[in-house]
Structures are given as C-alpha cells and as structure tokens.
C-alpha cells in the first residue's frame, strides 16, 4: 500500500514528502479516512506552509544542496 493512502486511512493529519529526484516537497493534508483531500507540491527553493496541527512555514532553498 502507498504511504500517503495508509497514513490517510489511519487519520494521520499531515504527511510531508521530500522528493529528492523531482526536487519537490509534497504536503498531504486533510485525511478523510481513505485518502488526503489536499495535496500541495512546491519545487525546492520555494516556501511551503505546513497546516495545523504543525502550523509552520518551511523554507526549502537549502534542500537544493542535498541533490546531485
């Protein structure tokens, strides 16, 4: 089973994926018991907000240093 689906089914409120191959950050939120209703993707270098219950904003510029 795919991680986002498994996490949504267990009502984990937020799933953050850092995809080094695609140079993207993906935020999954608002689980409905089967899947996440909201999926937000940004390229490395942009700012991404993690909604409640985390409630912080991440700068992703430094993630560029971790990819080849």
For each residue, the residues with C-beta under 8 A, 3 or more apart:
1: 5 6
2: 5 6
3: 6 7 15 17
4: 7 8 15 17 28 35 36
5: 1 2 8 9 34 35
6: 1 2 3 9 10
7: 3 4 10 12 15 28 31 36
8: 4 5 11 12 15 28 31 32 33 34 35 36
9: 5 6 31 33 34
10: 6 7
11: 8 31 33
12: 7 8 15 31
13: 29 30 31 52 53
14: 27 28 29 50 51 53 54
15: 3 4 7 8 12 27 28 29 36
16: 25 26 27 28 50
17: 3 4 25 26 27 28
18: 25 63
19: 22 23 24 25 26
20: 23 63 66 67
21: 67
22: 19
23: 19 20 43 44 63 64 67
24: 19 41 42 43 44
25: 16 17 18 19 41 42 44 48 58 60 63
26: 16 17 19 39 40 41
27: 14 15 16 17 38 39 40 41 48 49 50 51
28: 4 7 8 14 15 16 17 31 36 38 39
29: 13 14 15 36 37 38 40 51
30: 13 36 37 38
31: 7 8 9 11 12 13 28 35 36 37
32: 8 35 36 37
33: 8 9 11
34: 5 8 9
35: 4 5 8 31 32
36: 4 7 8 15 28 29 30 31 32 39
37: 29 30 31 32
38: 27 28 29 30
39: 26 27 28 36
40: 26 27 29 48
41: 24 25 26 27
42: 24 25 46 47 48 60
43: 23 24 46 60
44: 23 24 25 60 61 63 64 67
45: 60 61 63 64
46: 42 43 60
47: 42 57 58 59 60
48: 25 27 40 42 57 58 60
49: 27 56 57 58
50: 14 16 27 54 55 56 57 58
51: 14 27 29 54 55
52: 13 55
53: 13 14
54: 14 50 51
55: 50 51 52
56: 49 50
57: 47 48 49 50
58: 25 47 48 49 50
59: 47 62
60: 25 42 43 44 45 46 47 48 63 64
61: 44 45 64
62: 59 65 66
63: 18 20 23 25 44 45 60 66 67
64: 23 44 45 60 61 67
65: 62
66: 20 62 63
67: 20 21 23 44 63 64
68:
